[in-house]
Amino acid sequence: MRIDVKLFAGLREAAGTGEIALDLASGSTAEGLVEELRRRPDMERILTDMPIRVAVNRTYVDGETELREGDEVALVPPISGGAPIRATVTERPLDVARVVADTGDPAAGAVVMFQGNTREVARLDYEAYGEMAEQRIAEILEACVEKHGLTAAIAEHRTGPVALGEASVLVAVSAPHRPEAFAGAREAIDRIKAEVPIWKVEVETDGSRSRVDGTVPEVDRNPRPGSASATQRNSPPNVNLPEQQ
């Protein structure tokens, strides 16, 4: 079946066109459509890095929604009007320069970056409840944006083995002034360490392993209105969260 996909903003710029025609097998889903587009060289990077939603017949849908020939399909990137927020849990090495660049904003007079590296041991092995980890990080960033008046907030966390000296977590925020940027970055990393379901094991050069003790997170008694935990039953999830583990 033929599906015409509308593209907007950064997606349109990456593809060089506002609409792409795809030939898909009958029964293909919204997630399958995104995967097909990700195979295109001009779309692979942006669809890996950018959380998007699929709209079918002008309604946001989840990834399992089955498409039909004649559907009006659009890929919707983050909508202007709110501060850019990105939460990523990935096995890939973290790119500090890209994260800092993506946090920049014309209204921002300050950008603060925190980089956490493996130290004192040969490597750290990270394990994450990936889907919940990304959701929780996004909620933390949203709260920091609102509380500190940030113009952007990005956090990325590694999973799998992270060698001595490599970055395991990045948090970058921007704000009009440095006090807000420093406070927002500090709160974001402190909460990520305390609330996000990620675990680590220290591995020595001889291969011996030691699990790092942690803390039990507090119960979410009053999810913030509009947060993922408060709205997840009524709001369709992002079709592609980069490399959920």
C-alpha positions as CSV (number, residue, x, y, z in Angstrom):
1,M,0.0,0.0,0.0
2,R,1.1,3.6,-0.6
3,I,1.4,6.0,2.3
4,D,2.2,9.7,1.9
5,V,4.1,11.0,4.9
6,K,4.1,14.7,5.8
7,L,7.3,16.1,7.3
8,F,7.7,19.3,9.2
9,A,10.4,21.6,10.7
10,G,13.8,19.7,11.2
11,L,12.5,16.5,9.6
12,R,11.5,18.4,6.5
13,E,14.9,20.1,6.4
14,A,16.7,16.8,6.8
15,A,14.8,15.1,4.0
16,G,14.8,18.2,1.7
17,T,11.0,17.8,1.1
18,G,7.8,18.2,3.0
19,E,6.3,14.8,1.9
20,I,7.7,11.3,1.3
21,A,5.8,8.5,-0.4
22,L,6.3,5.0,1.0
23,D,5.3,1.6,-0.3
24,L,4.5,-0.5,2.8
25,A,3.1,-4.0,3.2
26,S,-0.5,-4.3,4.2
27,G,-0.8,-4.3,8.0
28,S,2.2,-2.1,8.6
29,T,2.2,-0.1,11.8
30,A,3.2,3.5,12.7
31,E,6.4,2.2,14.3
32,G,7.1,0.2,11.1
33,L,6.7,3.3,9.1
34,V,9.3,5.2,11.2
35,E,11.7,2.2,11.0
36,E,11.3,2.3,7.2
37,L,12.1,6.0,7.1
38,R,15.1,5.5,9.4
39,R,16.7,3.4,6.7
40,R,17.1,6.4,4.5
41,P,20.6,8.0,4.9
42,D,19.1,11.5,5.1
43,M,16.7,10.5,7.9
44,E,18.7,8.0,10.0
45,R,20.5,10.5,12.3
46,I,17.6,12.8,13.0
47,L,15.1,9.9,13.6
48,T,17.5,8.3,16.0
49,D,18.2,11.4,18.0
50,M,14.9,13.2,17.9
51,P,11.8,11.9,19.8
52,I,8.8,12.2,17.4
53,R,5.1,11.4,17.3
54,V,3.2,9.9,14.5
55,A,-0.2,11.5,13.6
56,V,-2.7,9.5,11.6
57,N,-5.7,11.3,10.2
58,R,-4.7,14.3,12.5
59,T,-4.7,12.2,15.7
60,Y,-1.6,11.2,17.7
61,V,-1.2,7.4,17.7
62,D,1.0,4.8,19.4
63,G,3.6,2.7,17.5
64,E,1.3,-0.3,17.2
65,T,-1.4,1.5,15.3
66,E,-2.1,-0.2,12.0
67,L,-2.0,2.0,8.9
68,R,-4.4,1.8,5.9
69,E,-4.0,3.1,2.4
70,G,-5.3,6.6,2.1
71,D,-4.4,7.6,5.7
72,E,-3.1,11.1,6.3
73,V,0.2,10.4,8.1
74,A,2.5,13.0,9.6
75,L,5.7,12.9,11.6
76,V,5.5,15.5,14.3
77,P,8.8,16.7,15.9
78,P,8.9,18.5,19.3
79,I,6.6,21.5,19.0
80,S,8.0,25.0,19.4
81,G,6.8,27.0,22.4
82,G,8.3,24.9,25.2
83,A,11.9,24.4,26.1
84,P,13.7,21.6,24.2
85,I,14.0,18.6,26.4
86,R,15.7,15.3,25.5
87,A,16.3,12.2,27.7
88,T,18.3,9.3,26.2
89,V,19.5,6.0,27.6
90,T,21.9,4.4,25.2
91,E,24.8,1.9,24.7
92,R,26.5,4.3,22.4
93,P,29.4,6.6,23.5
94,L,28.1,10.0,24.5
95,D,28.9,13.0,22.3
96,V,29.6,16.0,24.6
97,A,30.0,18.5,21.8
98,R,26.7,17.6,20.2
99,V,24.8,17.7,23.5
100,V,26.2,21.2,24.3
101,A,25.4,22.4,20.8
102,D,21.8,21.1,21.0
103,T,21.3,22.9,24.3
104,G,22.1,26.3,22.8
105,D,19.3,28.8,22.5
106,P,19.3,32.5,21.3
107,A,17.7,33.4,24.6
108,A,20.4,31.6,26.7
109,G,23.2,33.5,28.2
110,A,24.6,30.5,30.0
111,V,25.1,26.8,29.2
112,V,26.2,24.4,32.0
113,M,27.4,20.9,31.3
114,F,27.9,18.1,33.8
115,Q,29.9,15.1,32.7
116,G,30.2,12.0,34.9
117,N,33.2,9.7,34.1
118,T,34.3,6.3,35.1
119,R,37.1,6.6,37.7
120,E,39.4,4.4,39.8
121,V,38.3,1.1,38.2
122,A,38.9,-0.5,34.8
123,R,35.2,0.0,33.9
124,L,31.7,0.3,35.1
125,D,28.9,-2.0,33.8
126,Y,25.6,-0.2,33.7
127,E,22.2,-1.8,33.6
128,A,18.9,0.2,33.2
129,Y,15.2,-0.3,33.1
130,G,15.4,1.6,29.8
131,E,11.9,2.7,29.1
132,M,11.2,3.9,32.7
133,A,14.7,5.5,32.9
134,E,14.1,7.7,29.9
135,Q,10.6,8.6,31.1
136,R,11.9,9.5,34.6
137,I,14.8,11.6,33.2
138,A,12.3,13.5,31.0
139,E,10.1,14.2,34.0
140,I,13.1,15.4,36.0
141,L,14.2,17.7,33.2
142,E,10.7,19.1,32.7
143,A,10.5,19.9,36.4
144,C,13.9,21.6,36.3
145,V,12.9,23.7,33.3
146,E,9.8,24.9,35.1
147,K,11.5,25.5,38.4
148,H,14.6,27.3,37.1
149,G,13.3,28.9,33.9
150,L,15.7,26.9,31.7
151,T,15.6,27.4,27.9
152,A,16.7,23.8,27.2
153,A,17.7,20.6,29.1
154,I,19.3,17.4,27.8
155,A,20.5,14.3,29.7
156,E,22.1,11.2,28.3
157,H,23.1,8.1,30.2
158,R,25.2,5.1,29.1
159,T,24.3,1.4,29.6
160,G,26.6,-1.5,29.2
161,P,30.4,-1.3,29.8
162,V,31.9,2.2,30.2
163,A,35.7,2.2,30.4
164,L,38.0,4.2,32.7
165,G,37.9,7.9,31.7
166,E,34.8,7.6,29.5
167,A,31.6,9.5,30.1
168,S,28.7,7.6,31.6
169,V,26.3,10.5,32.0
170,L,25.9,14.0,30.5
171,V,23.5,16.7,31.7
172,A,23.4,20.0,29.8
173,V,21.1,22.9,30.5
174,S,20.8,26.5,29.2
175,A,19.2,29.5,30.8
176,P,19.2,33.3,30.4
177,H,21.6,33.7,33.3
178,R,24.3,31.5,35.0
179,P,22.6,31.1,38.5
180,E,19.6,29.4,37.0
181,A,21.8,27.3,34.7
182,F,24.0,26.1,37.5
183,A,21.0,25.4,39.8
184,G,19.1,23.5,37.1
185,A,22.0,21.3,36.1
186,R,22.8,20.5,39.8
187,E,19.2,19.6,40.6
188,A,18.9,17.5,37.4
189,I,22.0,15.4,38.0
190,D,21.2,14.9,41.7
191,R,17.7,13.7,41.0
192,I,18.9,11.5,38.1
193,K,21.3,9.8,40.5
194,A,18.6,9.3,43.2
195,E,15.5,8.5,41.1
196,V,16.3,6.9,37.8
197,P,16.4,3.0,37.7
198,I,20.0,2.6,36.6
199,W,22.5,0.3,38.4
200,K,26.2,-0.1,38.1
201,V,28.9,-2.7,38.8
202,E,32.6,-1.9,39.3
203,V,34.9,-4.1,37.4
204,E,38.6,-4.3,38.3
205,T,41.5,-5.0,35.9
206,D,41.6,-8.6,37.2
207,G,37.9,-9.0,36.3
208,S,36.6,-9.0,39.9
209,R,33.2,-7.4,40.2
210,S,31.5,-5.4,42.9
211,R,28.0,-4.0,42.8
212,V,27.7,-0.4,43.8
213,D,25.2,0.1,46.7
214,G,22.3,2.4,46.0
215,T,19.2,3.9,47.6
216,V,15.5,2.9,47.3
217,P,13.6,5.7,45.5
218,E,10.6,7.4,47.1
219,V,7.1,6.5,46.1
220,D,5.5,8.9,43.5
221,R,2.6,10.0,45.6
222,N,1.6,13.1,43.6
223,P,2.8,13.0,39.9
224,R,3.1,16.4,38.5
225,P,0.2,17.4,36.2
226,G,1.4,16.9,32.6
227,S,4.3,14.7,33.5
228,A,4.7,11.3,31.8
229,S,3.7,9.4,35.0
230,A,0.5,11.5,35.4
231,T,-0.6,11.3,31.7
232,Q,0.8,8.1,30.3
233,R,-2.6,6.4,30.2
234,N,-4.1,9.2,28.1
235,S,-1.1,10.3,26.0
236,P,0.5,8.2,23.3
237,P,4.2,7.4,23.8
238,N,6.9,8.6,21.5
239,V,7.3,6.1,18.7
240,N,11.0,6.3,18.8
241,L,13.0,6.9,21.9
242,P,16.6,6.5,20.9
243,E,18.0,3.1,21.7
244,Q,15.8,2.0,24.6
245,Q,17.5,-0.8,26.4
